[in-house]
């Protein structure tokens, strides 16, 4: 996680000789509290990738989305409408919603980990076998299918960690970003290690990887093996919470990024508009319009909708973090030239850290090409996306010239 990248907005106001503050940060309310920022941080790291997708990754080292009684596209439309309303009301309501979404996810993981530790400590049988290291050593070891499958699921793992940058986006709407953001960023690694890595290790110790499937939450698989009633129903509720959280934070962050871009002349002017609650409703509505495409995808191909979005999103995540690293390199260079003020909370090892991160992210794209079923088809979208981005950039340049900027 780039510390400077998420705290650029937290730097003290530059002197008159320095560049002006980002106009996109002006005009927001400061209603996000420390508890909101902290839970937004952990909520971003704990998403549907762990609750639903981890089962397939444990099996293949491979998430189907199946919902019944109501059509999937109707549920998607209802969820979009609810989250849109929340985002348009006020940032405080958004923060509260994200806080409680994250609480549900964390509480679920803590409860499961306690159950898992109890099963390990008591050597209670799970699915006819005794939990422990034998679940790994007797079923092919740590790499039962070799290194390649582990490499191929890397894009899914990256998707699971996507939203950590929300801490930086939310920095502009908290009263003390210089205190809150560093604390939230520093806590991310141990929280991810505890909740994500810890949960996956427990899952591997409780059942052999071959017993998990992409179509069922791995937590449901374990709990059903020990006879916990309604485990599937409870976990489906948690998965729904995780999905709502992702949608909620997506509308929040994209709406604010569009407003910042519009302030610089790089996005349509209406996306800079704010309502009485100091919410950038223009950018949020445009983002919501794009989300409607996902509802259409659920209508046309409900069984493949999640997988399609997952793979397309992985491209966005990789490109987003590559751009963050490039921007940070430029930011550090300008800070050393005395053009901007660099915060005291910094990314260690610059510029080596940024270059290594970019190299790793680009290597993920190369690895995706080795997956002919999904990854390669996703990468074929890159030229189309690149053309759209270039066209949008030139459109922004023309608007700036016309406005005399």
Protein Blocks (a to p, Z undefined) as FASTA:
>chain_A
ZZklmmmmmpccddfklccddfklgoiacfbcfklmmmmmmmmmmcfklmmmmmmmmmno
maccddehiafklmmmmmmmmmmmmmmmpmmlmmmmmmmmmmmmmmmmmmmmmmmmmmmm
nopaeehiacdjklmmmnopjmlnojklmmmmmmmmmmmmgojlmmmmmmmmcfblmlmm
mmmmmmmmmmmmmmmmmmmmmmmmmpcfklpcfkbcfklmmmmmnopahklmmmmmmmmm
mmmmmmmmmmmmmmmmmmmmmmnopacfklmpccfkopafklmmmmmmmmmmmmmmmmmm
mmlmmmmmmmmmmmmmmmmmmmmmmmmmmmmmmmmnopaccdfbdcehiaklmmmmmmmm
mmmmmmmmmmmklmmmmmmmmmmmmmmmmmmmmmmmmmmmmnoZZ
